[in-house]
Amino acid sequence: MTVTCRFILFRVAPAAALAVLVGPAGAHKDPVTPQQLSTYQQVFMEQVRKGDLLFHGDAATEKEMAVVLSNTGMACAMCHPMTADTHPATFPKYQVQMAKFATLRDMINWCIEKPNQGEKIADDSEAMKALEAYIYWSQSGTVLNPGKF
Amino acid sequence: MSELDKVRREMAAVLQQPGVRPDPSLRITRRTFVHKSCLVGAATVAETFAWWPLINTLDIAHAAEAPFKFAWISDTHLYPRSLNTRFVEKTMRAAKEVQAMSPPADFLIFGGDLAQLGKVEELELGVEILKEVNIRKVYIPGEHDWYLDMGKKWGELFGQPHWTFDHKGVRFVGLDTVSRGPDYWTAKKMSPEERMGHMATLDGTVAGPWAGVGRDQLDWLQKTLANWDRNRPVIIFSHNPLYEYYPPWNFWVRDWREVNEVLKPYTKVTNIHGHVHQVLYNEIGTMRSIGMLATSWPWPYAPEGVPKLTKPMIRVDPGDHFDGVGWEKIDVSAQDKVDVEYVMWRKQVLAQSPDDYAKSIPEVLRPRVADNMWPY
């Protein structure tokens, strides 16, 4: 028997068996409470709410978040009621208008800059995360279909 | 079964009785053609994308006494010129093209939503632009024209929101489908601007099912049609479609059952409507219904309820603000034909393959939430 085989037989195998019996140390955590679930959901829905307001051109929310998403009076929802035809589930994909492989965030910024003639927002900005939260939440029953034209 | 499914089943049971449809002499054909400006080789780049229209040919027995044309423009959604020049530019283009029709149209029907937020300056801007059109003009209101001052300025400019006239053997009726919305503002003490803001949001949840004809107007419609031969053509203009397509966006009138009761005896009813900003065709009972393009921007097709008879329009390029929009010519011929021509400012009008149709990628959508949270 080689040294490697002995090592596996006498050291690794018992440890693995023990791990199966007690479960991995990293997975051991306190059970989630209804209060925690409620908090997590509230954090998420607050982003959805903000994103919904931005998507619908709410001036107060734009001011509060220091963004200018449109200079034409147009809001995202005017072409995309209930986020229709935003197709978030198809990203990332080759986006014809930009002639590049693009993410949903790229597309949001393209719409802000082109049809809306507004000011581009940072990819990791609070406004971008809120818009993304709203769009995904609104389409949460849609099947993922990345890459689809 | 969802509420919407129940309504759809009821509608099918009420309206789609065996053998009931618009007059059997109706034949529908569709063709596209290349406009002559593109054939002579003199077209500029801008012209290349103009005038590639679609003809919907609808043959009607016993139609006009003499051939004539009329034009439809709607849904210009004008903001003040200082804020948005694109919508102004497109309205001006439509007006100029209607005026240039040869032979000229007998009249122009403006199908509502002249203004975006109902402001005096928006409505007056519309009047000023439409002065380009020198033929007779008739108007019906859209919700965007109405809910800032409850139709005061619109009435001063255009008069009664519903009306009728006979023209060369066709009875025309203009309906007001916007002014009878349930009061969502008084209890919440909304300002006129807030009231307008909710009404101006297509996917809003506050204004509710505002589109309707109303009992009083239905009675008027019944009286108006009472002395009209049931086999002669009736063309009804309305801002909203007179059937149920997608209630959450008010792509309907809530009293479509009553409308159908009034129109049922008439075999050749054509409803031409705005509001949907898209190519749309449907037959409901004995009435056929045709949706018109906006000049401002195209709406996507609703997530469900698109009539099966509609050949969908092509996916729009959001980078081209002249795409997916336009106006319409309606040609009533002595050979008993009514042609509706979509003058879309783009090369292709209809989807050429499933990939050209946005709804070929299924979406499951939720209504918005923020307009039902504090402080609304």
Interface residues (C-beta under 8 A of the other chain):
Chain A: M45 V48 R49 K50 D52 L53 H56 D58 T72 G73 M74 A77 M78 C79 H80 P81 M82 T83 A84 D85 H87 A89 T90 Q97 C111 K114 P115 W137 S138 Q139 S140 G141 T142 V143 N145 K148 F149
Chain B: Y79 L83 N84 R86 Q116 T201 L202 D203 G204 P248 W249 W297 P298 W299 P300 Y301 A302 P303 D317 P318 G319 H321 D355 A358 I361 P362 E363 V364 L365 R366 P367 R368 V369 A370 D371 M373
